[in-house]
Amino acid sequence: MAASTPGDVLPTRRDELIARLAQPVSYDIAIVGGGATGLGVALDAAARGFRVVLVESHDFSKGTSSRATKLVHGGVRYLAQGNIALVREALQERTTLLHNAPHLAQPLAFVMPSYHWWEAPYYGIGLTMYDVLAGKAGLGKTQLLSRGRTLAMLPNVQRNGLLGGVKYWDGQFNDARLAIVLARTAATQGALLLNYCRANELVFEGGKVVGLKCTDMETGAELPIRARCVINATGVWVDELRQKDGDANRDDGRRATKPMVAPSQGVHLVVDREFLPGDAALMVPKTADGRVLFAVPWLGKVILGTTDTPRHDLDREPLPFKEEVEFILSEASRYLARSPARPDVRSVWVGLRPLVKPPDDEGENTKGLSREHTVLVSRSHLVTVTGGKWTTYRAMAEDVLQKCFDRGLLERRPAGVTAHMRLLGAGSEGGAQSSLSQPPGMHSYGDEQAAVMAMPGAKKELTAGLTEGMVRFAVRHEYARCVEDVLARRSRLLFLDARLAADIAQKTGDIVRQETGRDPQTAAFGQLAAHYLQMPA
Ligand SMILES: Cc1cc2nc3c(=O)[nH]c(=O)nc-3n(C[C@H](O)[C@H](O)[C@H](O)COP(=O)(O)OP(=O)(O)OC[C@H]3O[C@@H](n4cnc5c(N)ncnc54)[C@H](O)[C@@H]3O)c2cc1C
């Protein structure tokens, strides 16, 4: 039975988590990185009965995992590239996720409008292939749409020259909330997870990695961890830890470790629903420069994106390039009758894709790089996993554990334990869910709504869809430590409307301070919100 009152919900008191970490436990697995990949491994390993610890240097999903386009998808684009295995696996995982977290991941109809006679049959055939690959995991059949039906589904679509469209099904999700739910579900399985705890060094014995030296980022205290197996799941930052793997990772004992990640930046612009009324997403299969563009209804707003631009730095809060913003707005104006302009943008955010480079690749064209994940085990037994996508986090976790078994780092335990494991809030089968396209509110909490409603201030709104009770729940039960954690990743307000998020930062901070007794970093959040409104001139 899922929890419904605060008494049933696992607390996430930081002093208790740190006291647990200070105990002289030897873990089976220590995971570095609390994004989709690391959290997925933590849940899978804990569910198989391993002793698991995970450390995240910032907040859970502060990296790429809160900045996705929010699609739970097989990847229509990868089908066009002929990557059948990747698409098939993702389609299976799509259905698994929709089933295990229906409050946070749901089916969504996508419409491709057609303006040339050949487009509907051409894309229709491709998408029928997509249905075939999904097999029993299909969410609904691809359909060719008349002009009238296309207009009914996309009321603001460009009418001039519109012939019809193609409708197909994929999913959408709330990425950062899913990350928190993965962390909390892993914790109910016995895993110890700590945000704001950075892994600085690897610890070696006899040439093998046997632990980590970590720092509590709030106090500066050193926190050593011992583990039989260390997993580097730090996304675009994996090479930093790999560099610390010393000679064990080098071919000849002298050359520096070759980077395995080529970061690529993706920009999203968020605008009001009036630009995409209706319940369907818009998909542009081929933009002017041959990419894919989406307009996705999400939590009462519309996400427009994304881009794919090589980047060499690994900024925590990368800024968009002017050309990327212009590209998204100009593509949107080709397909939307009333199209958004710069002043209509409520929030702009950027994510870094951890694309995996072939060992000899020095190239710049990230579009051609692998979207699949890679698991590497170094000579010292550091296990590095990166690449892939959110949709396949569970399959990636199974692959990581399989690699650990194959290399004799852990004893084998059967896979598949998370395939039917409903995540916290999912409740029992068949419960009514409201759509993720709807504005934020209690629906994000699934069957934990009663626990949130039992919090002090549960009926006191800070703004539509966010109550004082939700802020208290975020601190007491969802690991939140500062205003940013609450407004960016427990609530998604920063991503939806950065100005509004800045407006309620002070009130949010006052509640966070009451709960934690610490500075809630309200001023820093104000600067961050300004960053999410900043459009390059
Ligand atoms: C623009 C964009 C759009 C995308 N859209 C989609 C989509 O619609 N659907 C989909 O399925 N996928 C999508 N993806 C892919 C997906 O978001 C990523 O594959 C996934 O989030 C990567 O997760 P990760 O855990 O590997 O990395 P991250 O989420 O970056 O996690 C790594 C974590 O490691 C932490 N860390 C780093 N160094 C240390 C250290 N020394 N100690 C402790 N912690 C450390 C970081 O703070 C970070 O939180 C998209 C990606 C991008 C960039």
The ligand as an ORCA input file, in Angstrom:
! r2SCAN-3c Opt
* xyz 0 1
  C      18.204     19.392    -24.299
  C      17.947     17.959    -23.899
  C      16.700     17.404    -24.105
  C      16.466     16.079    -23.732
  N      15.212     15.574    -23.881
  C      14.958     14.306    -23.535
  C      13.643     13.804    -23.637
  O      12.715     14.511    -24.002
  N      13.452     12.508    -23.279
  C      14.460     11.702    -22.867
  O      14.213     10.531    -22.609
  N      15.720     12.162    -22.724
  C      15.982     13.447    -23.039
  N      17.236     13.965    -22.878
  C      18.298     13.106    -22.368
  C      18.278     13.014    -20.846
  O      17.865     14.213    -20.254
  C      19.671     12.639    -20.349
  O      20.118     11.501    -21.038
  C      19.696     12.328    -18.869
  O      19.064     13.334    -18.128
  C      21.141     12.166    -18.400
  O      21.106     11.861    -17.025
  P      22.446     11.621    -16.210
  O      22.043     11.159    -14.876
  O      23.350     10.736    -16.988
  O      23.139     13.035    -16.153
  P      22.793     14.333    -15.152
  O      21.343     14.475    -15.055
  O      23.570     15.430    -15.677
  O      23.300     13.798    -13.781
  C      24.666     13.773    -13.415
  C      24.757     14.310    -12.015
  O      26.057     14.098    -11.507
  C      26.319     15.143    -10.597
  N      27.763     15.222    -10.362
  C      28.731     15.618    -11.220
  N      29.942     15.514    -10.635
  C      29.742     15.045     -9.381
  C      30.600     14.727     -8.287
  N      31.927     14.882     -8.376
  N      30.053     14.279     -7.124
  C      28.712     14.114     -7.017
  N      27.859     14.391     -8.031
  C      28.363     14.846     -9.199
  C      25.745     16.367    -11.300
  O      25.497     17.420    -10.398
  C      24.499     15.808    -11.923
  O      23.342     16.034    -11.144
  C      17.501     15.307    -23.204
  C      18.761     15.870    -22.998
  C      18.973     17.199    -23.324
  C      20.290     17.812    -23.091
*
